[in-house]
Amino acid sequence: MVIPTWLESLLSTPFFYVCPLHKDAPRSECNMFCLDCHRRSFCFYCRSDLHHDHRVIQIRRSSYHDVVRVAEIEKVLDISEIQTYVINSARVLFLNERPQPKSSASKGGTHVCEICSRCLLDPFRFCSLGCKVKNEDSNFYPNEQKHEEMSRRRERIGRRLGEEEEEEEEEELRVRRNQEGEIYQNHTHPSHSNSRRRKGIPQRAPF
């Protein structure tokens, strides 16, 4: 199994502590993660200063557990087979495995996580992103491959259109040259009918 280099860093990174660089600012909570640097979490002001042109996702909290919005993570990762939830009108998924409540474990359920056996609401294989990482046959790259294939297709279409436009320009140039050549010949070589035309009226010789 091959996973993105930043994914394991994301799952092991602590969040929601006060940023030491902006501790006096109102939005100093470290709840962001950079997919390009993938070193540590940072706050809103660090993003503006150090990561303004990077791929950044925001981590949120639900019942003291870290979650990420599906709309953000699905752009860079295949999150299929992971149970998602709707929290504050947004669909999210949990980053890491959560302890199974004893009441839920005793009741059991139709759908459970294949890694931690947590009860699931819907027929998914995993309860969190971390559980999917622990599965050996998980795939994380289809979305990137799809984007790459679409980029290659757009490039091929653009190249083909460029070749067609170039051929049309060459054809127009040939037509223009032929038309100019015909005009030049008409001006420099008058027709034989005009050159052999008799001048005046012939007079008969006297007897």
C-alpha positions as CSV (number, residue, x, y, z in Angstrom):
1,M,0.0,0.0,0.0
2,V,1.3,3.4,-1.0
3,I,-0.2,6.5,0.8
4,P,0.6,10.2,0.4
5,T,3.6,11.3,2.4
6,W,1.5,13.9,4.3
7,L,-1.2,11.6,5.4
8,E,0.6,9.8,8.3
9,S,1.9,13.2,9.5
10,L,-1.7,14.5,9.5
11,L,-3.0,11.6,11.6
12,S,-0.2,12.0,14.2
13,T,-0.2,15.8,14.4
14,P,-1.8,17.5,17.6
15,F,-4.3,20.3,17.0
16,F,-6.1,22.9,19.0
17,Y,-3.3,24.3,21.1
18,V,-2.4,28.0,21.3
19,C,0.0,29.2,18.7
20,P,3.2,30.3,20.4
21,L,3.8,33.0,17.7
22,H,0.3,34.6,17.9
23,K,-0.8,33.7,21.5
24,D,-2.3,37.1,22.1
25,A,-4.3,37.2,18.9
26,P,-8.1,36.2,18.9
27,R,-7.6,33.4,16.3
28,S,-4.5,31.8,17.6
29,E,-5.8,28.2,17.8
30,C,-3.7,25.8,15.8
31,N,-6.3,24.0,13.7
32,M,-4.7,24.0,10.2
33,F,-2.4,21.6,8.4
34,C,-0.3,22.2,5.3
35,L,-0.3,19.3,2.8
36,D,2.9,20.7,1.1
37,C,5.0,21.2,4.3
38,H,3.2,18.5,6.5
39,R,5.3,19.4,9.6
40,R,3.0,20.7,12.3
41,S,-0.3,22.5,12.8
42,F,-0.6,26.2,12.7
43,C,-3.1,29.1,13.2
44,F,-4.9,31.4,10.9
45,Y,-2.2,34.1,11.0
46,C,0.6,31.6,10.3
47,R,-1.3,30.5,7.2
48,S,-1.4,34.1,5.9
49,D,2.3,34.6,6.6
50,L,3.8,31.2,5.6
51,H,1.3,29.1,3.7
52,H,-0.7,31.5,1.6
53,D,0.1,29.7,-1.7
54,H,0.1,26.1,-0.2
55,R,-2.6,23.4,0.0
56,V,-4.1,23.8,3.4
57,I,-7.0,22.0,5.2
58,Q,-8.7,23.1,8.4
59,I,-9.3,20.6,11.2
60,R,-12.4,20.9,13.3
61,R,-13.7,19.3,16.6
62,S,-16.7,17.1,17.3
63,S,-17.1,15.6,20.7
64,Y,-13.4,16.3,21.5
65,H,-12.3,14.4,18.4
66,D,-10.7,15.8,15.3
67,V,-12.7,15.9,12.1
68,V,-12.2,17.3,8.6
69,R,-14.9,18.4,6.1
70,V,-15.4,16.0,3.2
71,A,-15.5,18.9,0.8
72,E,-11.9,19.7,1.7
73,I,-10.3,16.3,2.0
74,E,-11.9,14.6,-1.1
75,K,-10.1,17.0,-3.4
76,V,-6.7,15.5,-2.5
77,L,-7.6,12.0,-1.2
78,D,-9.8,9.0,-1.9
79,I,-12.1,8.8,1.1
80,S,-14.4,6.1,-0.2
81,E,-15.5,3.4,2.3
82,I,-15.2,5.7,5.3
83,Q,-18.2,6.5,7.4
84,T,-19.2,10.2,7.2
85,Y,-21.4,12.3,9.4
86,V,-23.3,15.6,9.1
87,I,-22.2,18.0,11.8
88,N,-23.3,21.7,11.8
89,S,-24.8,21.3,8.3
90,A,-21.5,20.0,6.9
91,R,-20.5,16.5,6.0
92,V,-17.3,15.4,7.9
93,L,-15.2,12.4,8.7
94,F,-13.1,11.5,11.7
95,L,-9.3,11.5,11.4
96,N,-8.5,8.8,13.9
97,E,-10.1,5.8,15.7
98,R,-12.4,6.6,18.6
99,P,-13.0,4.5,21.7
100,Q,-16.1,2.3,21.4
101,P,-18.8,3.2,24.0
102,K,-19.7,0.2,26.1
103,S,-23.4,0.6,25.5
104,S,-22.9,0.6,21.8
105,A,-20.5,-2.4,21.9
106,S,-23.0,-4.4,23.9
107,K,-25.8,-3.8,21.5
108,G,-23.8,-4.6,18.5
109,G,-24.8,-3.5,15.0
110,T,-25.3,-4.5,11.4
111,H,-22.3,-2.5,10.2
112,V,-18.9,-2.3,12.0
113,C,-15.5,-1.0,11.2
114,E,-13.2,-3.7,9.9
115,I,-10.3,-2.4,12.0
116,C,-11.6,-1.4,15.4
117,S,-15.1,-3.0,15.3
118,R,-16.8,0.3,16.0
119,C,-20.5,0.3,15.1
120,L,-21.3,2.3,12.0
121,L,-24.5,3.9,10.8
122,D,-24.2,2.9,7.2
123,P,-22.6,0.1,5.2
124,F,-19.0,1.5,5.2
125,R,-15.8,-0.4,5.9
126,F,-14.0,2.1,8.2
127,C,-15.0,4.5,10.9
128,S,-12.1,6.9,10.3
129,L,-9.3,7.9,8.0
130,G,-6.8,6.3,10.4
131,C,-8.6,2.9,10.2
132,K,-8.4,3.0,6.5
133,V,-4.7,3.7,6.6
134,K,-4.3,0.5,8.8
135,N,-5.9,-1.6,6.1
136,E,-3.4,-3.1,3.7
137,D,-5.4,-3.0,0.5
138,S,-6.7,0.6,0.8
139,N,-6.3,2.9,-2.1
140,F,-5.8,6.7,-1.7
141,Y,-5.0,7.9,-5.2
142,P,-7.9,7.5,-7.6
143,N,-8.9,11.1,-7.4
144,E,-5.3,12.3,-8.2
145,Q,-5.1,9.8,-11.1
146,K,-8.4,11.0,-12.4
147,H,-7.2,14.6,-12.3
148,E,-4.0,13.7,-14.1
149,E,-5.9,11.8,-16.8
150,M,-8.3,14.7,-17.3
151,S,-5.2,17.0,-17.6
152,R,-3.7,14.7,-20.2
153,R,-6.9,14.7,-22.1
154,R,-7.2,18.4,-22.1
155,E,-3.6,18.7,-23.2
156,R,-4.2,16.3,-26.1
157,I,-7.4,18.1,-27.1
158,G,-5.6,21.5,-27.0
159,R,-2.8,20.1,-29.1
160,R,-5.2,18.7,-31.7
161,L,-7.1,22.0,-31.9
162,G,-3.9,23.9,-32.2
163,E,-2.8,21.6,-35.2
164,E,-6.2,22.1,-36.8
165,E,-6.0,25.9,-36.4
166,E,-2.5,25.8,-37.9
167,E,-3.7,23.8,-40.9
168,E,-6.6,26.2,-41.5
169,E,-4.2,29.2,-41.4
170,E,-1.9,27.5,-43.9
171,E,-4.8,26.7,-46.2
172,E,-6.0,30.3,-46.0
173,L,-2.5,31.5,-46.8
174,R,-2.3,29.2,-49.8
175,V,-5.7,30.5,-51.1
176,R,-4.6,34.1,-50.6
177,R,-1.3,33.5,-52.4
178,N,-3.1,31.9,-55.4
179,Q,-5.6,34.8,-55.6
180,E,-2.7,37.4,-55.5
181,G,-0.9,35.4,-58.2
182,E,-3.9,35.5,-60.5
183,I,-4.4,39.2,-60.0
184,Y,-0.7,39.8,-60.8
185,Q,-0.9,37.7,-64.1
186,N,-3.9,39.6,-65.2
187,H,-2.1,43.0,-64.8
188,T,1.2,42.0,-66.4
189,H,-0.1,39.7,-69.3
190,P,-3.0,41.2,-71.2
191,S,-5.2,38.9,-73.1
192,H,-4.4,38.0,-76.8
193,S,-7.8,39.2,-78.0
194,N,-7.1,42.7,-76.9
195,S,-3.5,42.7,-78.4
196,R,-4.7,41.6,-81.9
197,R,-7.6,43.9,-82.2
198,R,-7.5,46.0,-85.4
199,K,-7.3,49.8,-85.0
200,G,-9.6,51.9,-87.2
201,I,-11.7,51.0,-90.2
202,P,-9.8,49.5,-93.2
203,Q,-10.1,51.4,-96.6
204,R,-10.3,49.7,-100.0
205,A,-7.6,50.6,-102.5
206,P,-8.7,52.6,-105.6
207,F,-9.1,50.8,-109.0
